[in-house]
Amino acid sequence: MAKIAAEIIANSLYGSKLMLHRFIDDLKPNEFAHRPVPEANCAAWIIGHLTCIDRRMLNRFPWATPPVLQRDFEARFSTKGDAPKAKEFGDPAELIRLFDAHRDSLIEQVRQADEVVLTGPCPFPMPNFVTNMGDALSFLALHTTMHAGQITLIRRSLGYPPVV
């Protein structure tokens, strides 16, 4: 049963990755810093933030080796302080590459996870409905799609048609 649960979680993570790409793949590099209203998240920060969250989960798998990040990456994409309000987040192509590398590695780790891992304790505080590692991993797919929804507003404010 654990392998079925792991595969469902992995597929959800993969699907949310594909959804994010549907919303960002046609953006021009300068559009990743666009904010539809002052202090709203921009696509560049969202992608870096999602990378950091995936990295936090990857670090919970003792056998995983997360991709290399610049020393200040996690601070630049923090939810604390002025990090989300910054004007510059780096090359969007590199941010996307790092997100993909982290998400692909996380999906691989989930597919290898057994029942002990999936039913183990949640590694950090999460919403009330998250009780174990499997729940936390499932929530990541929802978290990614929530942020993809923010990117739809960015797209519309830039004049892009809706993605269907």
Secondary structure as UniProt FT lines:
FT   HELIX           2..24
FT   TURN            25..26
FT   HELIX           29..33
FT   TURN            38..39
FT   HELIX           43..58
FT   TURN            59..60
FT   TURN            62..63
FT   TURN            71..72
FT   HELIX           73..76
FT   TURN            81..82
FT   HELIX           83..85
FT   HELIX           92..112
FT   HELIX           115..118
FT   TURN            128..129
FT   HELIX           133..157
FT   TURN            158..159
//
